[in-house]
Amino acid sequence: MVERVKTGIPGLNKLMQGGLVKNSVILLSGGTGTGKTIFGLQFLFNGAKDFNEKGIYLSLEESEEGLKADVEDMGLDFNEVSKKVKFIYMPPYGTTNFLSPLKDQIEKFKPKRVVIDSLTALVMPLEDNFERKKEIFNLIKILKRLNCTAILTSEVPSESNISSDSTGRFSKFGIEEFLCDSVIVLHYAGIGGESDRAIRVVKMRQTNHVRGPVSMAIGKLGISVLKTKY
């Protein structure tokens, strides 16, 4: 029996046999404005509020105050879960020995959920894809040893294809999707005229997941997967 971690995002767990695989590493990719940050914040907030699970949000792009303000109107008041969710900001440029302090923070706080936003910003300063691959591999290895379920966000061009037969790149550098256990893509796309947004589970190990794009929305309560036939 595969243990699952419920995302707390309405409708999403049904696409993947009840939730994310526990202690796995998930790549969450999409273009600018597709909802990656909201997804990560919902994952941590609902984990803390509904499932009593600690979480860490590592941001390389936005401050804690900015992140909280982004989702406050959606009912995600992180003051309610301040003892269970920890925000860490690390500027990507000039940051050295990134993995050691992150490992220390996780070992000390003992979160069950981790979000790193974004993997793109983390490895962008490295010189080539070989160095980036090594950094991502070492990061994933550490996360798997620390008994947490982790989401790593990655930028892709907004116009990238998300059709069910697409086999294109699902990350900035084209290597991240091969190293992670699962890949979820957020995209602007009309699905039967119901929404201008879609979500697609590209791969998820040990899971019989829905394979085509499914309509989603971002509203007052955050992200929700729409009740369409799948």
N, C-alpha and C positions, 0 to 999 in steps of 0.2 A: 504494500500500500504506500503510495507516494504522499508524503505530507504536503499540505497546501497552505499558502499564506494568502488570506483574503485581502484584496486591494482596498476595499471600502469605496470603490468607484462603482456606482449603480450600473448593473448590466454587464460589467466586464468579466466577472468571475465565470459567468455561463459560457464564455467563449473558450475557456481553457480548463474545463473539468474541475471548477471550483476555486481556482486561484493560481497564483504563482507557485512554482516548485520551491519548497523551503530550502534555504541556504544556497540558492542559486544566484547567478549574476545575470541581470537582464539589461540589454541595451535598449534604451528608449530613444528613438531617432525621429527626426522630422525637421521641417524648415522653420524659419523664424516665425513666431506667433502661432504655432500649431498647438501649443498647450503643454509642452514638456515640463516646464517648471510647475504649472498648476497640478499636473499629474503627480509629480514627485511630492509636492506639499500635501496633497490629498492622501497619498499613500502613508505618509508619516503621521499626519493629524488623525486620520481614522484609526490607524494602528494604535496610537496612544489612547485615544478617547474610547474606542469601542472594544479594543482587544488587550488593553493594558500592556502594550509593547513599547519599549523605548526606541527612539530613533535619532539618527544623526543626519543633518543636512549639511553637506560640504559644498559651499558655493565658491566658485572661482570667478564669478562675474557680477554678483549683486550682493549688497549688504543685507544683514539680517533684518534691519528696519524696512528696507525696500521690499524684501520678499514677503514679510508679514503684511505690509500694506497692500500688496498686490492681490491678496486673497481674503482680506478682512471682510469685504462686502459680500463674499460668498459664504459667510458664516464660519470660516475657518479662523477662529480666534485662538492663536497659539498661546495666549496668556492662560487659557484654560488648561493647557498641557505643558506648561513651562518646565516642570520637573521631569518630563518624560521625553521631550524633544530638545536636542541641542543643536544650535547653529554654529558653524565654523566658517569663517571667511579666510581664504588664502588667495592673494593675487597671483595669477599664473606666471607672470614675468618676474624674474628675480627670486622665485621660490626654488630652493634646492633641497635635496633629501626629503622630498614630499612624503614618501611612503612611511618613513619611520615615525614622524609625528602623528600621522593618521592612525597607524597601528596602535600607538600609545593611547590615543583618544578613545579608540574603540575598545581596547582592553580595559580601560579605566571605567568607561560609561556603560559598557556591555549592552549595546543596542541590539535589537532583533531586526531592525530595518535601517538601511543606510541608503542615502541618495547622494550621488556626486554629480554636480551640475556646473560645468560640463566636462566630459572626457575630452572633447575637442579642445577646449581651452587648456586643459592639463598637458596634453602632448604636443600641441601646436609649436611651442618653442623648441622642441627637439629637432635635430638636424635632418633626419630622414626616417623613412618608414621602418627601417630595421630597429632604430633606437626607440621609436614609438611602440613597435610591437613588443619589445622587451619590457618597456615600462607598463604597458597594459597587462601583459602576461604576469608580471610580478604583482601588480595591483590585484588582479583577480585571484592569484594564489593566496595572498594575504587575506582577502575578504572571505574566501572559502574556509580558511583555517579558523576564523573568528566567529563562526556560528551565527551569521547574519544573512538576511536576504537583501541583495543590493541592486539598486537601479543606477545605471550610468547613462547620462544623456549625451547625445551626439547630434551635431548639426548636419543636415543634408540640404541640398537645393530645394526650395519650396516647390519647384515644378517637376521634381523627380517622380517617376511613374510609380503608382501604387496599385495598378491593376492586378488581378489575381494571377496573371501569368507573367508578371514582372520578375526578372532575375537580375535586376540592376543593383547598383550600390545602395546600401542602406546606412552608410556612415560617411563621415567626412573624408577619411583616408582609405576606406575600402578594406580595412583589416579588422576593425572592431567586431563586426558581425560574426567573424569566424572564431573569435576567442571567447565570446560570451555564450552562456548556456541558452539564452533566449533572445529574440529580437522582436520588439513591438514598434510599429511605425505609426506616427500621427501625421495626418495629411489634410490639406484642403482638397476636397473632391466631392462632387455631387453624386449621391447614390440614390437614383430614382427620384430625384427632385426633393428628397426629404431633408437634406442637410448639405451645408457646404463644407462639412468636415467628415473625416473618416478615420477609423482605426483598423490596423491590420496586424494580426499576430503572424509574423513571418516564420518563426520557428520557436519551438519550446520543447526541450528534451523531456522525455517520459510523459508526454502529454498528447492526447488526441484533440487538437484545437481546431477551431474554425479557421479556414485558410483564406477566405476571401475578405475584401474590405467591408467593414460594417459601419453604418452611419453612427456618428456621435455628435454631441452638442456640448458647448461650454456656456453655461447659464449662471443664474444667481447662486446655485448650489455647487458650482464647479463643473467638472466633466461628468457626463453620463453617456452610456452607450444606449442608443435608441432601440426600441423593441421592434426590430424588423425580423424577417424570416432568415434564419441562418442555421 
